[in-house]
């Protein structure tokens, strides 16, 4: 599974909508535009600023390593 699939699967496992994730990211001080998460989940984003990815990993309760590679602890 690639990063797009891992992000979507983890978000769904947590029962979060994309809007839920975006709101949580905002509370962490990360300000993604509304289409950013959709781009991540569909594989249309080849690279994202590290602060956004770190915030996304925190929001989903996974490590950045797992998010990017699928390896390590979830």
URWOTA-V714364 format. One record per residue. N is the residue number from 1. RES is the residue in three letters. SS is DSSP state (H for helix, E for strand, - for the rest). Layout:
BEGIN
n:N res:RES ss:SS
n:N res:RES ss:SS
END
This chain:
BEGIN
n:1 res:UNK ss:-
n:2 res:UNK ss:-
n:3 res:UNK ss:H
n:4 res:UNK ss:H
n:5 res:UNK ss:H
n:6 res:UNK ss:H
n:7 res:UNK ss:H
n:8 res:UNK ss:H
n:9 res:UNK ss:H
n:10 res:UNK ss:H
n:11 res:UNK ss:H
n:12 res:UNK ss:H
n:13 res:UNK ss:H
n:14 res:UNK ss:-
n:15 res:UNK ss:-
n:16 res:UNK ss:-
n:17 res:UNK ss:-
n:18 res:UNK ss:H
n:19 res:UNK ss:H
n:20 res:UNK ss:H
n:21 res:UNK ss:H
n:22 res:UNK ss:H
n:23 res:UNK ss:H
n:24 res:UNK ss:H
n:25 res:UNK ss:H
n:26 res:UNK ss:H
n:27 res:UNK ss:H
n:28 res:UNK ss:-
n:29 res:UNK ss:-
n:30 res:UNK ss:-
n:31 res:UNK ss:-
n:32 res:UNK ss:-
n:33 res:UNK ss:-
n:34 res:UNK ss:-
n:35 res:UNK ss:-
n:36 res:UNK ss:H
n:37 res:UNK ss:H
n:38 res:UNK ss:H
n:39 res:UNK ss:H
n:40 res:UNK ss:H
n:41 res:UNK ss:H
n:42 res:UNK ss:H
n:43 res:UNK ss:-
n:44 res:UNK ss:-
n:45 res:UNK ss:-
n:46 res:UNK ss:-
n:47 res:UNK ss:-
n:48 res:UNK ss:-
n:49 res:UNK ss:-
n:50 res:UNK ss:H
n:51 res:UNK ss:H
n:52 res:UNK ss:H
n:53 res:UNK ss:H
n:54 res:UNK ss:H
n:55 res:UNK ss:H
n:56 res:UNK ss:H
n:57 res:UNK ss:H
n:58 res:UNK ss:H
n:59 res:UNK ss:H
n:60 res:UNK ss:H
n:61 res:UNK ss:-
n:62 res:UNK ss:-
n:63 res:UNK ss:-
n:64 res:UNK ss:H
n:65 res:UNK ss:H
n:66 res:UNK ss:H
n:67 res:UNK ss:H
n:68 res:UNK ss:H
n:69 res:UNK ss:H
n:70 res:UNK ss:-
n:71 res:UNK ss:-
n:72 res:UNK ss:-
n:73 res:UNK ss:-
n:74 res:UNK ss:-
END
